[in-house]
Amino acid sequence: MPVVPGAEPYAADGGPVGAVLVHGFTGSPASMRPWGEHLAAAGLTVRVPRLPGHGTRWQDLNDTTFEDWYAEAERAFDELRGRCERVYVGGLSMGGTVAVALAERRAGELTGVLLVNPSLTTGDPRARLLPLVARFLPSMPPIGNDIKKAGVTEGAYDRLPTRGALSLAKAWPLVLADLAKITDPLLVYRSTEDHVVPASSVDRLVAGATNTTVDVRALANSYHVATLDNDAPEIFAGSLAFMTGTS
């Protein structure tokens, strides 16, 4: 299917520091592009991949799995590993799940991890019914576009693909079980008001990532898609300082 305008992957070639930024579930690179452009303007090499099943139509997401999304992010990471001296991986929401999985499976190869409201669990009561619902209903009401800033949208799907959501839900306990494998430092931004991912997601990350440092910073004026919200400049500046060693 054709890619929705604005949902295309983003790439910028720069210096020896690289960053792979991974978007969230039902979203697209549109939610990460301003962040990527900020890093690129500072001279970093940046990749914002479009994960399989995203940026086209919601039905396509039901034909993909967490491992498909992970593989695309890993491909971008391996590309930057071949051209950069240091590579960081960042993720928003489900993109954070992917970034954490990458830090677990490729521990020591990353230089650091940047997370914005990472998704490692859910408070949505519908999640318990997903194994059954996914067998009979292809979609449910959406979860996207949780943004406090007026007039801003991430362009997420207008439906929640149930089979895709079930694949993400099955990935969470596997990722949580391996948190102790992470050895690269983590910088985590958490919105104090998030209507998609519960605070327990970051709490469990902090509790489980026992072999690295975890710096958690609160975002007081943003909802879930904080990369497009009022606190985006804070994320952009803080992550750049983290990656360039000036924080």
Helices and strands as residue ranges (DSSP letters): E 10-12, E 17-22, G 29-31, H 33-41, E 45-48, H 58-61, H 66-81, E 86-92, H 94-105, E 112-116, G 125-129, H 130-136, E 139-140, E 160-161, H 162-177, G 179-181, E 186-191, H 200-208, E 214-219, G 226-228, H 232-244
